Amino acid sequence: MVFWKHALRNAAIPLVTLVGLGLPFVLSGAMATEVVFGWPGMGRLTVDAIFARDYPIILATTMISASLVVLGNLLADVGYGLVDPRIRVR
């Protein structure tokens, strides 16, 4: 009971941070995997657009990546409030 009530609550805050901020790394890892193995996908599209200097596609994929960063930060901030009730919005 002590473990679940005290230790896990304090240890969950860094875990929420890592999960929330790890969301953009999923896309960058997908880029490397898709390029190395030749799989079609968002990462391969981005790399092909960079080599072809297709700026609208580069801008779109950069916008999606930036949106994932913002979404990850938002999910981490909301997760803080769920994990630790002492954290409030003022």
PDB file of N, CA, C and O in Angstrom:
ATOM      1  N   MET A   1       0.821  -1.192   0.000  1.00  0.00           N
ATOM      2  CA  MET A   1       0.000   0.000   0.000  1.00  0.00           C
ATOM      3  C   MET A   1       0.871   1.265   0.000  1.00  0.00           C
ATOM      4  O   MET A   1       0.574   2.239  -0.691  1.00  0.00           O
ATOM      5  N   VAL A   2       1.934   1.226   0.779  1.00  0.00           N
ATOM      6  CA  VAL A   2       2.838   2.373   0.829  1.00  0.00           C
ATOM      7  C   VAL A   2       3.489   2.589  -0.532  1.00  0.00           C
ATOM      8  O   VAL A   2       3.658   3.725  -0.975  1.00  0.00           O
ATOM      9  N   PHE A   3       3.851   1.499  -1.187  1.00  0.00           N
ATOM     10  CA  PHE A   3       4.482   1.591  -2.500  1.00  0.00           C
ATOM     11  C   PHE A   3       3.554   2.273  -3.494  1.00  0.00           C
ATOM     12  O   PHE A   3       3.977   3.194  -4.192  1.00  0.00           O
ATOM     13  N   TRP A   4       2.307   1.844  -3.574  1.00  0.00           N
ATOM     14  CA  TRP A   4       1.373   2.405  -4.556  1.00  0.00           C
ATOM     15  C   TRP A   4       0.998   3.843  -4.239  1.00  0.00           C
ATOM     16  O   TRP A   4       0.811   4.652  -5.148  1.00  0.00           O
ATOM     17  N   LYS A   5       0.887   4.164  -2.970  1.00  0.00           N
ATOM     18  CA  LYS A   5       0.399   5.486  -2.601  1.00  0.00           C
ATOM     19  C   LYS A   5       1.490   6.560  -2.621  1.00  0.00           C
ATOM     20  O   LYS A   5       1.239   7.690  -3.039  1.00  0.00           O
ATOM     21  N   HIS A   6       2.687   6.215  -2.175  1.00  0.00           N
ATOM     22  CA  HIS A   6       3.719   7.232  -2.023  1.00  0.00           C
ATOM     23  C   HIS A   6       4.828   7.131  -3.070  1.00  0.00           C
ATOM     24  O   HIS A   6       5.145   8.118  -3.733  1.00  0.00           O
ATOM     25  N   ALA A   7       5.399   5.978  -3.217  1.00  0.00           N
ATOM     26  CA  ALA A   7       6.548   5.842  -4.107  1.00  0.00           C
ATOM     27  C   ALA A   7       6.146   5.943  -5.570  1.00  0.00           C
ATOM     28  O   ALA A   7       6.813   6.630  -6.344  1.00  0.00           O
ATOM     29  N   LEU A   8       5.083   5.283  -5.959  1.00  0.00           N
ATOM     30  CA  LEU A   8       4.689   5.283  -7.371  1.00  0.00           C
ATOM     31  C   LEU A   8       4.207   6.651  -7.830  1.00  0.00           C
ATOM     32  O   LEU A   8       4.449   7.038  -8.974  1.00  0.00           O
ATOM     33  N   ARG A   9       3.540   7.377  -6.972  1.00  0.00           N
ATOM     34  CA  ARG A   9       3.065   8.709  -7.355  1.00  0.00           C
ATOM     35  C   ARG A   9       4.233   9.640  -7.659  1.00  0.00           C
ATOM     36  O   ARG A   9       4.194  10.381  -8.641  1.00  0.00           O
ATOM     37  N   ASN A  10       5.267   9.608  -6.830  1.00  0.00           N
ATOM     38  CA  ASN A  10       6.425  10.466  -7.062  1.00  0.00           C
ATOM     39  C   ASN A  10       7.269   9.984  -8.239  1.00  0.00           C
ATOM     40  O   ASN A  10       7.893  10.793  -8.925  1.00  0.00           O
ATOM     41  N   ALA A  11       7.291   8.692  -8.474  1.00  0.00           N
ATOM     42  CA  ALA A  11       8.076   8.159  -9.586  1.00  0.00           C
ATOM     43  C   ALA A  11       7.347   8.290 -10.919  1.00  0.00           C
ATOM     44  O   ALA A  11       7.976   8.176 -11.971  1.00  0.00           O
ATOM     45  N   ALA A  12       6.055   8.522 -10.901  1.00  0.00           N
ATOM     46  CA  ALA A  12       5.284   8.588 -12.143  1.00  0.00           C
ATOM     47  C   ALA A  12       5.494   9.896 -12.897  1.00  0.00           C
ATOM     48  O   ALA A  12       5.316   9.935 -14.115  1.00  0.00           O
ATOM     49  N   ILE A  13       5.863  10.953 -12.209  1.00  0.00           N
ATOM     50  CA  ILE A  13       6.027  12.251 -12.879  1.00  0.00           C
ATOM     51  C   ILE A  13       7.151  12.214 -13.914  1.00  0.00           C
ATOM     52  O   ILE A  13       6.931  12.675 -15.034  1.00  0.00           O
ATOM     53  N   PRO A  14       8.348  11.689 -13.606  1.00  0.00           N
ATOM     54  CA  PRO A  14       9.366  11.599 -14.663  1.00  0.00           C
ATOM     55  C   PRO A  14       8.971  10.639 -15.788  1.00  0.00           C
ATOM     56  O   PRO A  14       9.360  10.843 -16.938  1.00  0.00           O
ATOM     57  N   LEU A  15       8.210   9.607 -15.468  1.00  0.00           N
ATOM     58  CA  LEU A  15       7.758   8.687 -16.516  1.00  0.00           C
ATOM     59  C   LEU A  15       6.797   9.375 -17.472  1.00  0.00           C
ATOM     60  O   LEU A  15       6.852   9.138 -18.679  1.00  0.00           O
ATOM     61  N   VAL A  16       5.922  10.217 -16.954  1.00  0.00           N
ATOM     62  CA  VAL A  16       5.006  10.975 -17.813  1.00  0.00           C
ATOM     63  C   VAL A  16       5.798  11.912 -18.716  1.00  0.00           C
ATOM     64  O   VAL A  16       5.456  12.085 -19.886  1.00  0.00           O
ATOM     65  N   THR A  17       6.845  12.511 -18.183  1.00  0.00           N
ATOM     66  CA  THR A  17       7.691  13.398 -18.981  1.00  0.00           C
ATOM     67  C   THR A  17       8.349  12.632 -20.120  1.00  0.00           C
ATOM     68  O   THR A  17       8.347  13.086 -21.264  1.00  0.00           O
ATOM     69  N   LEU A  18       8.905  11.482 -19.808  1.00  0.00           N
ATOM     70  CA  LEU A  18       9.584  10.699 -20.838  1.00  0.00           C
ATOM     71  C   LEU A  18       8.626  10.205 -21.912  1.00  0.00           C
ATOM     72  O   LEU A  18       8.970  10.214 -23.094  1.00  0.00           O
ATOM     73  N   VAL A  19       7.451   9.783 -21.529  1.00  0.00           N
ATOM     74  CA  VAL A  19       6.478   9.296 -22.514  1.00  0.00           C
ATOM     75  C   VAL A  19       5.963  10.444 -23.372  1.00  0.00           C
ATOM     76  O   VAL A  19       5.848  10.306 -24.590  1.00  0.00           O
ATOM     77  N   GLY A  20       5.654  11.571 -22.750  1.00  0.00           N
ATOM     78  CA  GLY A  20       5.129  12.713 -23.500  1.00  0.00           C
ATOM     79  C   GLY A  20       6.129  13.314 -24.464  1.00  0.00           C
ATOM     80  O   GLY A  20       5.777  13.694 -25.581  1.00  0.00           O
ATOM     81  N   LEU A  21       7.367  13.399 -24.035  1.00  0.00           N
ATOM     82  CA  LEU A  21       8.385  13.985 -24.899  1.00  0.00           C
ATOM     83  C   LEU A  21       9.011  12.962 -25.845  1.00  0.00           C
ATOM     84  O   LEU A  21       9.770  13.331 -26.741  1.00  0.00           O
ATOM     85  N   GLY A  22       8.703  11.698 -25.655  1.00  0.00           N
ATOM     86  CA  GLY A  22       9.215  10.657 -26.543  1.00  0.00           C
ATOM     87  C   GLY A  22       8.405  10.494 -27.813  1.00  0.00           C
ATOM     88  O   GLY A  22       8.833   9.804 -28.738  1.00  0.00           O
ATOM     89  N   LEU A  23       7.236  11.123 -27.870  1.00  0.00           N
ATOM     90  CA  LEU A  23       6.376  11.006 -29.051  1.00  0.00           C
ATOM     91  C   LEU A  23       7.049  11.497 -30.333  1.00  0.00           C
ATOM     92  O   LEU A  23       6.921  10.822 -31.354  1.00  0.00           O
ATOM     93  N   PRO A  24       7.756  12.625 -30.345  1.00  0.00           N
ATOM     94  CA  PRO A  24       8.427  13.037 -31.589  1.00  0.00           C
ATOM     95  C   PRO A  24       9.545  12.089 -32.013  1.00  0.00           C
ATOM     96  O   PRO A  24       9.839  11.975 -33.203  1.00  0.00           O
ATOM     97  N   PHE A  25      10.165  11.413 -31.060  1.00  0.00           N
ATOM     98  CA  PHE A  25      11.240  10.496 -31.411  1.00  0.00           C
ATOM     99  C   PHE A  25      10.723   9.265 -32.139  1.00  0.00           C
ATOM    100  O   PHE A  25      11.483   8.588 -32.831  1.00  0.00           O
ATOM    101  N   VAL A  26       9.455   8.975 -31.993  1.00  0.00           N
ATOM    102  CA  VAL A  26       8.861   7.854 -32.726  1.00  0.00           C
ATOM    103  C   VAL A  26       8.904   8.150 -34.225  1.00  0.00           C
ATOM    104  O   VAL A  26       9.206   7.271 -35.032  1.00  0.00           O
ATOM    105  N   LEU A  27       8.602   9.387 -34.582  1.00  0.00           N
ATOM    106  CA  LEU A  27       8.644   9.765 -35.995  1.00  0.00           C
ATOM    107  C   LEU A  27      10.071   9.761 -36.524  1.00  0.00           C
ATOM    108  O   LEU A  27      10.313   9.284 -37.632  1.00  0.00           O
ATOM    109  N   SER A  28      11.013  10.280 -35.758  1.00  0.00           N
ATOM    110  CA  SER A  28      12.392  10.309 -36.241  1.00  0.00           C
ATOM    111  C   SER A  28      12.972   8.900 -36.325  1.00  0.00           C
ATOM    112  O   SER A  28      13.765   8.614 -37.222  1.00  0.00           O
ATOM    113  N   GLY A  29      12.595   8.031 -35.419  1.00  0.00           N
ATOM    114  CA  GLY A  29      13.019   6.631 -35.508  1.00  0.00           C
ATOM    115  C   GLY A  29      12.403   5.943 -36.702  1.00  0.00           C
ATOM    116  O   GLY A  29      13.034   5.090 -37.326  1.00  0.00           O
ATOM    117  N   ALA A  30      11.177   6.305 -37.027  1.00  0.00           N
ATOM    118  CA  ALA A  30      10.524   5.747 -38.204  1.00  0.00           C
ATOM    119  C   ALA A  30      11.224   6.205 -39.477  1.00  0.00           C
ATOM    120  O   ALA A  30      11.305   5.454 -40.449  1.00  0.00           O
ATOM    121  N   MET A  31      11.727   7.430 -39.473  1.00  0.00           N
ATOM    122  CA  MET A  31      12.453   7.921 -40.652  1.00  0.00           C
ATOM    123  C   MET A  31      13.691   7.073 -40.903  1.00  0.00           C
ATOM    124  O   MET A  31      13.945   6.653 -42.032  1.00  0.00           O
ATOM    125  N   ALA A  32      14.449   6.824 -39.864  1.00  0.00           N
ATOM    126  CA  ALA A  32      15.672   6.032 -40.029  1.00  0.00           C
ATOM    127  C   ALA A  32      15.343   4.604 -40.442  1.00  0.00           C
ATOM    128  O   ALA A  32      16.007   4.045 -41.314  1.00  0.00           O
ATOM    129  N   THR A  33      14.345   4.019 -39.837  1.00  0.00           N
ATOM    130  CA  THR A  33      13.969   2.635 -40.154  1.00  0.00           C
ATOM    131  C   THR A  33      13.460   2.523 -41.584  1.00  0.00           C
ATOM    132  O   THR A  33      13.827   1.595 -42.305  1.00  0.00           O
ATOM    133  N   GLU A  34      12.628   3.453 -41.991  1.00  0.00           N
ATOM    134  CA  GLU A  34      12.069   3.399 -43.342  1.00  0.00           C
ATOM    135  C   GLU A  34      13.132   3.607 -44.409  1.00  0.00           C
ATOM    136  O   GLU A  34      13.072   2.993 -45.474  1.00  0.00           O
ATOM    137  N   VAL A  35      14.093   4.460 -44.135  1.00  0.00           N
ATOM    138  CA  VAL A  35      15.157   4.699 -45.115  1.00  0.00           C
ATOM    139  C   VAL A  35      16.076   3.491 -45.203  1.00  0.00           C
ATOM    140  O   VAL A  35      16.439   3.071 -46.302  1.00  0.00           O
ATOM    141  N   VAL A  36      16.452   2.933 -44.076  1.00  0.00           N
ATOM    142  CA  VAL A  36      17.388   1.810 -44.077  1.00  0.00           C
ATOM    143  C   VAL A  36      16.764   0.584 -44.743  1.00  0.00           C
ATOM    144  O   VAL A  36      17.412  -0.084 -45.549  1.00  0.00           O
ATOM    145  N   PHE A  37      15.520   0.290 -44.410  1.00  0.00           N
ATOM    146  CA  PHE A  37      14.885  -0.919 -44.937  1.00  0.00           C
ATOM    147  C   PHE A  37      14.079  -0.687 -46.209  1.00  0.00           C
ATOM    148  O   PHE A  37      13.569  -1.641 -46.796  1.00  0.00           O
ATOM    149  N   GLY A  38      13.958   0.561 -46.642  1.00  0.00           N
ATOM    150  CA  GLY A  38      13.257   0.855 -47.881  1.00  0.00           C
ATOM    151  C   GLY A  38      11.751   0.721 -47.788  1.00  0.00           C
ATOM    152  O   GLY A  38      11.088   0.480 -48.797  1.00  0.00           O
ATOM    153  N   TRP A  39      11.202   0.872 -46.599  1.00  0.00           N
ATOM    154  CA  TRP A  39       9.748   0.780 -46.425  1.00  0.00           C
ATOM    155  C   TRP A  39       9.104   2.098 -46.809  1.00  0.00           C
ATOM    156  O   TRP A  39       9.671   3.160 -46.554  1.00  0.00           O
ATOM    157  N   PRO A  40       7.925   2.047 -47.422  1.00  0.00           N
ATOM    158  CA  PRO A  40       7.232   3.300 -47.721  1.00  0.00           C
ATOM    159  C   PRO A  40       6.583   3.848 -46.449  1.00  0.00           C
ATOM    160  O   PRO A  40       6.076   3.093 -45.619  1.00  0.00           O
ATOM    161  N   GLY A  41       6.608   5.136 -46.317  1.00  0.00           N
ATOM    162  CA  GLY A  41       6.003   5.755 -45.143  1.00  0.00           C
ATOM    163  C   GLY A  41       6.362   7.226 -45.060  1.00  0.00           C
ATOM    164  O   GLY A  41       6.930   7.801 -45.989  1.00  0.00           O
ATOM    165  N   MET A  42       6.022   7.816 -43.939  1.00  0.00           N
ATOM    166  CA  MET A  42       6.231   9.250 -43.739  1.00  0.00           C
ATOM    167  C   MET A  42       7.721   9.613 -43.724  1.00  0.00           C
ATOM    168  O   MET A  42       8.113  10.633 -44.290  1.00  0.00           O
ATOM    169  N   GLY A  43       8.534   8.801 -43.093  1.00  0.00           N
ATOM    170  CA  GLY A  43       9.966   9.085 -43.047  1.00  0.00           C
ATOM    171  C   GLY A  43      10.611   9.001 -44.412  1.00  0.00           C
ATOM    172  O   GLY A  43      11.431   9.844 -44.776  1.00  0.00           O
ATOM    173  N   ARG A  44      10.242   7.986 -45.162  1.00  0.00           N
ATOM    174  CA  ARG A  44      10.784   7.830 -46.516  1.00  0.00           C
ATOM    175  C   ARG A  44      10.344   8.988 -47.413  1.00  0.00           C
ATOM    176  O   ARG A  44      11.118   9.481 -48.234  1.00  0.00           O
ATOM    177  N   LEU A  45       9.084   9.417 -47.243  1.00  0.00           N
ATOM    178  CA  LEU A  45       8.574  10.560 -48.008  1.00  0.00           C
ATOM    179  C   LEU A  45       9.377  11.815 -47.698  1.00  0.00           C
ATOM    180  O   LEU A  45       9.704  12.589 -48.598  1.00  0.00           O
ATOM    181  N   THR A  46       9.692  12.012 -46.432  1.00  0.00           N
ATOM    182  CA  THR A  46      10.466  13.195 -46.031  1.00  0.00           C
ATOM    183  C   THR A  46      11.867  13.170 -46.621  1.00  0.00           C
ATOM    184  O   THR A  46      12.335  14.178 -47.151  1.00  0.00           O
ATOM    185  N   VAL A  47      12.531  12.047 -46.534  1.00  0.00           N
ATOM    186  CA  VAL A  47      13.898  11.947 -47.054  1.00  0.00           C
ATOM    187  C   VAL A  47      13.912  12.103 -48.569  1.00  0.00           C
ATOM    188  O   VAL A  47      14.780  12.787 -49.111  1.00  0.00           O
ATOM    189  N   ASP A  48      12.973  11.485 -49.249  1.00  0.00           N
ATOM    190  CA  ASP A  48      12.894  11.642 -50.708  1.00  0.00           C
ATOM    191  C   ASP A  48      12.604  13.094 -51.084  1.00  0.00           C
ATOM    192  O   ASP A  48      13.137  13.593 -52.075  1.00  0.00           O
ATOM    193  N   ALA A  49      11.762  13.779 -50.300  1.00  0.00           N
ATOM    194  CA  ALA A  49      11.450  15.178 -50.582  1.00  0.00           C
ATOM    195  C   ALA A  49      12.675  16.060 -50.345  1.00  0.00           C
ATOM    196  O   ALA A  49      12.877  17.041 -51.061  1.00  0.00           O
ATOM    197  N   ILE A  50      13.484  15.724 -49.359  1.00  0.00           N
ATOM    198  CA  ILE A  50      14.696  16.507 -49.100  1.00  0.00           C
ATOM    199  C   ILE A  50      15.670  16.370 -50.262  1.00  0.00           C
ATOM    200  O   ILE A  50      16.240  17.362 -50.716  1.00  0.00           O
ATOM    201  N   PHE A  51      15.862  15.150 -50.743  1.00  0.00           N
ATOM    202  CA  PHE A  51      16.786  14.951 -51.859  1.00  0.00           C
ATOM    203  C   PHE A  51      16.255  15.542 -53.162  1.00  0.00           C
ATOM    204  O   PHE A  51      17.041  15.964 -54.010  1.00  0.00           O
ATOM    205  N   ALA A  52      14.930  15.579 -53.335  1.00  0.00           N
ATOM    206  CA  ALA A  52      14.333  16.141 -54.548  1.00  0.00           C
ATOM    207  C   ALA A  52      14.068  17.644 -54.419  1.00  0.00           C
ATOM    208  O   ALA A  52      13.612  18.274 -55.373  1.00  0.00           O
ATOM    209  N   ARG A  53      14.350  18.219 -53.253  1.00  0.00           N
ATOM    210  CA  ARG A  53      14.095  19.632 -52.963  1.00  0.00           C
ATOM    211  C   ARG A  53      12.647  20.002 -53.223  1.00  0.00           C
ATOM    212  O   ARG A  53      12.345  21.009 -53.864  1.00  0.00           O
ATOM    213  N   ASP A  54      11.769  19.169 -52.714  1.00  0.00           N
ATOM    214  CA  ASP A  54      10.327  19.398 -52.822  1.00  0.00           C
ATOM    215  C   ASP A  54       9.883  20.121 -51.552  1.00  0.00           C
ATOM    216  O   ASP A  54       9.507  19.486 -50.567  1.00  0.00           O
ATOM    217  N   TYR A  55       9.928  21.435 -51.582  1.00  0.00           N
ATOM    218  CA  TYR A  55       9.735  22.240 -50.386  1.00  0.00           C
ATOM    219  C   TYR A  55       8.350  22.138 -49.757  1.00  0.00           C
ATOM    220  O   TYR A  55       8.261  22.130 -48.529  1.00  0.00           O
ATOM    221  N   PRO A  56       7.267  22.061 -50.524  1.00  0.00           N
ATOM    222  CA  PRO A  56       5.964  21.922 -49.863  1.00  0.00           C
ATOM    223  C   PRO A  56       5.846  20.639 -49.019  1.00  0.00           C
ATOM    224  O   PRO A  56       5.254  20.660 -47.940  1.00  0.00           O
ATOM    225  N   ILE A  57       6.395  19.554 -49.498  1.00  0.00           N
ATOM    226  CA  ILE A  57       6.341  18.310 -48.723  1.00  0.00           C
ATOM    227  C   ILE A  57       7.249  18.406 -47.499  1.00  0.00           C
ATOM    228  O   ILE A  57       6.901  17.914 -46.425  1.00  0.00           O
ATOM    229  N   ILE A  58       8.401  19.034 -47.658  1.00  0.00           N
ATOM    230  CA  ILE A  58       9.304  19.214 -46.516  1.00  0.00           C
ATOM    231  C   ILE A  58       8.623  20.072 -45.448  1.00  0.00           C
ATOM    232  O   ILE A  58       8.699  19.761 -44.259  1.00  0.00           O
ATOM    233  N   LEU A  59       7.963  21.145 -45.868  1.00  0.00           N
ATOM    234  CA  LEU A  59       7.257  22.004 -44.917  1.00  0.00           C
ATOM    235  C   LEU A  59       6.120  21.253 -44.227  1.00  0.00           C
ATOM    236  O   LEU A  59       5.901  21.420 -43.028  1.00  0.00           O
ATOM    237  N   ALA A  60       5.400  20.430 -44.982  1.00  0.00           N
ATOM    238  CA  ALA A  60       4.287  19.680 -44.390  1.00  0.00           C
ATOM    239  C   ALA A  60       4.776  18.664 -43.367  1.00  0.00           C
ATOM    240  O   ALA A  60       4.189  18.538 -42.292  1.00  0.00           O
ATOM    241  N   THR A  61       5.834  17.944 -43.687  1.00  0.00           N
ATOM    242  CA  THR A  61       6.332  16.952 -42.738  1.00  0.00           C
ATOM    243  C   THR A  61       6.976  17.623 -41.519  1.00  0.00           C
ATOM    244  O   THR A  61       6.912  17.093 -40.410  1.00  0.00           O
ATOM    245  N   THR A  62       7.591  18.783 -41.730  1.00  0.00           N
ATOM    246  CA  THR A  62       8.126  19.529 -40.593  1.00  0.00           C
ATOM    247  C   THR A  62       7.004  20.042 -39.705  1.00  0.00           C
ATOM    248  O   THR A  62       7.131  20.048 -38.481  1.00  0.00           O
ATOM    249  N   MET A  63       5.912  20.468 -40.312  1.00  0.00           N
ATOM    250  CA  MET A  63       4.749  20.927 -39.546  1.00  0.00           C
ATOM    251  C   MET A  63       4.145  19.788 -38.736  1.00  0.00           C
ATOM    252  O   MET A  63       3.746  19.980 -37.588  1.00  0.00           O
ATOM    253  N   ILE A  64       4.079  18.615 -39.330  1.00  0.00           N
ATOM    254  CA  ILE A  64       3.554  17.452 -38.608  1.00  0.00           C
ATOM    255  C   ILE A  64       4.477  17.087 -37.454  1.00  0.00           C
ATOM    256  O   ILE A  64       4.006  16.754 -36.366  1.00  0.00           O
ATOM    257  N   SER A  65       5.777  17.145 -37.678  1.00  0.00           N
ATOM    258  CA  SER A  65       6.735  16.857 -36.604  1.00  0.00           C
ATOM    259  C   SER A  65       6.613  17.877 -35.471  1.00  0.00           C
ATOM    260  O   SER A  65       6.637  17.510 -34.297  1.00  0.00           O
ATOM    261  N   ALA A  66       6.483  19.139 -35.822  1.00  0.00           N
ATOM    262  CA  ALA A  66       6.325  20.177 -34.795  1.00  0.00           C
ATOM    263  C   ALA A  66       5.014  19.997 -34.040  1.00  0.00           C
ATOM    264  O   ALA A  66       4.952  20.225 -32.832  1.00  0.00           O
ATOM    265  N   SER A  67       3.971  19.589 -34.749  1.00  0.00           N
ATOM    266  CA  SER A  67       2.686  19.329 -34.089  1.00  0.00           C
ATOM    267  C   SER A  67       2.791  18.161 -33.122  1.00  0.00           C
ATOM    268  O   SER A  67       2.161  18.170 -32.065  1.00  0.00           O
ATOM    269  N   LEU A  68       3.579  17.162 -33.476  1.00  0.00           N
ATOM    270  CA  LEU A  68       3.781  16.039 -32.562  1.00  0.00           C
ATOM    271  C   LEU A  68       4.532  16.466 -31.308  1.00  0.00           C
ATOM    272  O   LEU A  68       4.255  15.964 -30.219  1.00  0.00           O
ATOM    273  N   VAL A  69       5.475  17.383 -31.449  1.00  0.00           N
ATOM    274  CA  VAL A  69       6.199  17.897 -30.282  1.00  0.00           C
ATOM    275  C   VAL A  69       5.234  18.645 -29.360  1.00  0.00           C
ATOM    276  O   VAL A  69       5.247  18.442 -28.146  1.00  0.00           O
ATOM    277  N   VAL A  70       4.407  19.502 -29.934  1.00  0.00           N
ATOM    278  CA  VAL A  70       3.447  20.258 -29.135  1.00  0.00           C
ATOM    279  C   VAL A  70       2.431  19.320 -28.493  1.00  0.00           C
ATOM    280  O   VAL A  70       2.085  19.490 -27.324  1.00  0.00           O
ATOM    281  N   LEU A  71       1.951  18.333 -29.244  1.00  0.00           N
ATOM    282  CA  LEU A  71       0.990  17.375 -28.705  1.00  0.00           C
ATOM    283  C   LEU A  71       1.608  16.539 -27.582  1.00  0.00           C
ATOM    284  O   LEU A  71       0.952  16.260 -26.579  1.00  0.00           O
ATOM    285  N   GLY A  72       2.850  16.148 -27.750  1.00  0.00           N
ATOM    286  CA  GLY A  72       3.534  15.397 -26.696  1.00  0.00           C
ATOM    287  C   GLY A  72       3.687  16.210 -25.430  1.00  0.00           C
ATOM    288  O   GLY A  72       3.484  15.696 -24.330  1.00  0.00           O
ATOM    289  N   ASN A  73       4.046  17.486 -25.577  1.00  0.00           N
ATOM    290  CA  ASN A  73       4.157  18.364 -24.406  1.00  0.00           C
ATOM    291  C   ASN A  73       2.807  18.581 -23.743  1.00  0.00           C
ATOM    292  O   ASN A  73       2.718  18.612 -22.516  1.00  0.00           O
ATOM    293  N   LEU A  74       1.758  18.731 -24.535  1.00  0.00           N
ATOM    294  CA  LEU A  74       0.423  18.905 -23.984  1.00  0.00           C
ATOM    295  C   LEU A  74      -0.026  17.664 -23.225  1.00  0.00           C
ATOM    296  O   LEU A  74      -0.583  17.767 -22.133  1.00  0.00           O
ATOM    297  N   LEU A  75       0.215  16.492 -23.804  1.00  0.00           N
ATOM    298  CA  LEU A  75      -0.149  15.249 -23.119  1.00  0.00           C
ATOM    299  C   LEU A  75       0.644  15.068 -21.830  1.00  0.00           C
ATOM    300  O   LEU A  75       0.114  14.566 -20.839  1.00  0.00           O
ATOM    301  N   ALA A  76       1.905  15.474 -21.839  1.00  0.00           N
ATOM    302  CA  ALA A  76       2.708  15.381 -20.618  1.00  0.00           C
ATOM    303  C   ALA A  76       2.162  16.320 -19.548  1.00  0.00           C
ATOM    304  O   ALA A  76       2.080  15.939 -18.380  1.00  0.00           O
ATOM    305  N   ASP A  77       1.791  17.531 -19.924  1.00  0.00           N
ATOM    306  CA  ASP A  77       1.252  18.478 -18.945  1.00  0.00           C
ATOM    307  C   ASP A  77      -0.087  18.015 -18.382  1.00  0.00           C
ATOM    308  O   ASP A  77      -0.336  18.154 -17.184  1.00  0.00           O
ATOM    309  N   VAL A  78      -0.940  17.472 -19.223  1.00  0.00           N
ATOM    310  CA  VAL A  78      -2.214  16.934 -18.743  1.00  0.00           C
ATOM    311  C   VAL A  78      -1.972  15.711 -17.862  1.00  0.00           C
ATOM    312  O   VAL A  78      -2.658  15.508 -16.860  1.00  0.00           O
ATOM    313  N   GLY A  79      -1.000  14.909 -18.246  1.00  0.00           N
ATOM    314  CA  GLY A  79      -0.665  13.726 -17.454  1.00  0.00           C
ATOM    315  C   GLY A  79      -0.143  14.080 -16.072  1.00  0.00           C
ATOM    316  O   GLY A  79      -0.373  13.341 -15.115  1.00  0.00           O
ATOM    317  N   TYR A  80       0.570  15.222 -15.955  1.00  0.00           N
ATOM    318  CA  TYR A  80       1.034  15.665 -14.640  1.00  0.00           C
ATOM    319  C   TYR A  80      -0.148  15.882 -13.704  1.00  0.00           C
ATOM    320  O   TYR A  80      -0.115  15.480 -12.541  1.00  0.00           O
ATOM    321  N   GLY A  81      -1.179  16.514 -14.216  1.00  0.00           N
ATOM    322  CA  GLY A  81      -2.358  16.775 -13.389  1.00  0.00           C
ATOM    323  C   GLY A  81      -3.084  15.506 -12.996  1.00  0.00           C
ATOM    324  O   GLY A  81      -3.668  15.436 -11.915  1.00  0.00           O
ATOM    325  N   LEU A  82      -3.058  14.500 -13.858  1.00  0.00           N
ATOM    326  CA  LEU A  82      -3.715  13.237 -13.530  1.00  0.00           C
ATOM    327  C   LEU A  82      -2.916  12.420 -12.529  1.00  0.00           C
ATOM    328  O   LEU A  82      -3.484  11.756 -11.662  1.00  0.00           O
ATOM    329  N   VAL A  83      -1.605  12.470 -12.653  1.00  0.00           N
ATOM    330  CA  VAL A  83      -0.747  11.656 -11.784  1.00  0.00           C
ATOM    331  C   VAL A  83      -0.614  12.280 -10.396  1.00  0.00           C
ATOM    332  O   VAL A  83      -0.692  11.586  -9.382  1.00  0.00           O
ATOM    333  N   ASP A  84      -0.412  13.598 -10.363  1.00  0.00           N
ATOM    334  CA  ASP A  84      -0.178  14.268  -9.092  1.00  0.00           C
ATOM    335  C   ASP A  84      -1.233  15.364  -8.904  1.00  0.00           C
ATOM    336  O   ASP A  84      -1.178  16.386  -9.587  1.00  0.00           O
ATOM    337  N   PRO A  85      -2.179  15.172  -8.002  1.00  0.00           N
ATOM    338  CA  PRO A  85      -3.232  16.177  -7.824  1.00  0.00           C
ATOM    339  C   PRO A  85      -2.736  17.505  -7.232  1.00  0.00           C
ATOM    340  O   PRO A  85      -3.482  18.484  -7.212  1.00  0.00           O
ATOM    341  N   ARG A  86      -1.499  17.548  -6.754  1.00  0.00           N
ATOM    342  CA  ARG A  86      -0.966  18.798  -6.217  1.00  0.00           C
ATOM    343  C   ARG A  86      -0.669  19.800  -7.332  1.00  0.00           C
ATOM    344  O   ARG A  86      -0.579  21.000  -7.075  1.00  0.00           O
ATOM    345  N   ILE A  87      -0.517  19.320  -8.564  1.00  0.00           N
ATOM    346  CA  ILE A  87      -0.231  20.184  -9.704  1.00  0.00           C
ATOM    347  C   ILE A  87      -1.560  20.706 -10.238  1.00  0.00           C
ATOM    348  O   ILE A  87      -2.427  19.934 -10.645  1.00  0.00           O
ATOM    349  N   ARG A  88      -1.703  22.026 -10.231  1.00  0.00           N
ATOM    350  CA  ARG A  88      -2.961  22.632 -10.658  1.00  0.00           C
ATOM    351  C   ARG A  88      -2.687  23.747 -11.675  1.00  0.00           C
ATOM    352  O   ARG A  88      -1.587  24.294 -11.749  1.00  0.00           O
ATOM    353  N   VAL A  89      -3.710  24.057 -12.440  1.00  0.00           N
ATOM    354  CA  VAL A  89      -3.645  25.188 -13.378  1.00  0.00           C
ATOM    355  C   VAL A  89      -4.229  26.400 -12.676  1.00  0.00           C
ATOM    356  O   VAL A  89      -5.321  26.333 -12.111  1.00  0.00           O
ATOM    357  N   ARG A  90      -3.507  27.499 -12.711  1.00  0.00           N
ATOM    358  CA  ARG A  90      -4.003  28.707 -12.035  1.00  0.00           C
ATOM    359  C   ARG A  90      -4.382  29.762 -13.018  1.00  0.00           C
ATOM    360  O   ARG A  90      -4.819  30.844 -12.624  1.00  0.00           O
TER     361      ARG A  90
END
